[in-house]
Amino acid sequence: YNSHMDSYEIINLENIPEEAVLDFANRIATRAVVLNKNNLVGILYSTKMDFYQLPGGKVEVGETMEEGVIRECEEEIGCNVEVVAEIGKTKEYRKYNRKINDSTCFIAKALSIKEGYVPDGEDEIKFGMVVKWMAAEDIIKGLESSRHDEPAWVQTFHRDMYFLKQAQEYLKKNNI
């Protein structure tokens, strides 16, 4: 896959000084903008919170970033994927849980999709997550209309908006 990546974004919504994050735990994570054959994006939608979230999560010990994103897509949106390109990185400073969330996002192509898949992870059940396949522009509109004040959702909003816009640029630049 294409590993050329020229975009890195720091998300520090609470204006935490650099020296204050030195003792924060570092969480390495992945995200994916997964495209089906119609170029619709696989997205998690919270029926309880009215919120959209890209699939992804913590990279397990011993996994590469690519292996982590492939596993997360299987677990969260029921989809086998092929990683196409790395499109961006974010570093989110999270005061509420004293973590730096270091995320790498990939464009991935859906190889197979489990129809009617319902994610069954603890958080996915708690938030009533369902899988939707939507145009990137519609996800962006949905994110913009479903703002939340809770810190984790605000961070997620900024991260996923950034990654979706990076994906749109990549797709446009590569005529996809």
N, C-alpha and C positions, 0 to 999 in steps of 0.2 A: 504494500500500500504506500501511498504518498505520505511521507513523514515531514514534509516541509511545513513549517509552522512559524508564522511571523507575528503572532498576536498573543499578548499576555496582559491580563487585566487584574488590578488589585481592587478588591471590594472591601472597603473599610468604612462602613456606614456610620459607625459610632466614633470615628476619628480617634481610634486607639493609637497612641504613640508607638513608634517602632520598638522602643525599649520595653514597653509593657507587654509585648507579645513574645518576648524571648523565652518565657517559661510556659507558653501555651503548647499544648500537644499538637503535633502535626498529623492530620488525617489525609492520607493519599486516596483520591477518589477518581472515578471516571464518569463521564456522561456520554450520551450518544444522541445524535440526530439520525434516526433510522428512517430510510426511505423505502416504501414498497414500490411495486412495478409501475404504479401511477404517480410516483413522486409525492405521495402523501407521507406525512411524518407520524410515526408511532409515538404517542404521548400518554402519560398517566394523567387521569383527571380525577380529582377528589370530589365525590358527590356530596360529602359532608361539609367541605370547606369552600367549594366552588373555586378550585385552584388547579392549574396545570403544572406538570413537572416532567422534565426529560428523564428517561430511564438512566439509571446508573447508580453508583454507590461505592463503598469502600473496596479498595483493592486488597485482596487477601495476601497473607504472607506467602511468598514463593510464586505469586502470579505476576505476569507482565501486565502492563497497562491494557494491552490488547486482549489478553485472556480475561482480565477483570471485566472489561466492557462487554465482551461476548457473553460471559456468565450472567452479568446483570441484565442484559437484554432478554436472555432466556427466562430468568426468574421474574422480571418485572413486567415484560410485555409479551411473553410467550413466543419469542421470535428467535430463530437462528439467524445470525448475521455474519456478513463479511465486512471487515473494517476496510474502508476505502482511503480515508485521509484523516490526519490529525488537523483540527481546525482552530483550536484555541486552548488557552490555559487561564484559569483564574486562581487567585489566592484570596480566600475570604477570611477576614479576621472576625471571629465570633466570640464576643465577650461573655455572652450568657452561658456558654459551655466551655470557655477557655480553650478553644481550638482554632487552629489555622486549617481551613478546609482547602486543600490544594487539589483542584480538579483539572483534568485533561479531557477535552471533548473531541469526539471523532464523528465523522460522517460514516455511516454504515449502510450497507444494502441488505434488505431483508431477503434471506434465501428461502425460508419457510416460515409461515405464520400459523399459529394455533388459533383457529377461528373460535370466538366466544371465550377466549382465555380470560380468567379472572385471577389477578395476582393474589397470593395467599401469605405474603410476608406479614409480620406483626404490624408494622407501620401502614402497610397497604390496606389491611383489614380495618385498623383503627380509623383511617381517614376515608374509608369507602372508595378506594381507588378502582377505577375501571380503565381499560385500554381503549383509546380512540385513535383513528387514523384521519388526520386533518391536514389541510394546506398550512404551510408555515405561517402565512399571513393571518390565517384565522386563529392560530394558536397565539400569535403575538397580540391580536385584538382581544382574545380571551384573557390573556395574562394582564393586559392593560385595564380591563374592566373588572378584574377580580382582585384588586389590591387588598392586602391585609396588613395589620399593624404588628402582628406577632413576629419577633426578630428572625426566626428561622425561615418563615415564609417570605419576608422582605429580602433576605439574603438570596433565597432560591429564585425569587422574581428577577433580581438583578443578574444573577449568574445565568439563568436560562434565557433571558432576553438577549444577553450578550452572545451566548452560544448560537441562538437561532439567527441572529443577525450575521454572525460569522458564517454560518451555514449558507444563508442566502447569498452572501458575497462569493463564497466558494462555488456554489452551483451556477451562479451567473457567469463567473470568470471561466468556468469549465464547460459552459453551454449544456448543462444537465437540466 
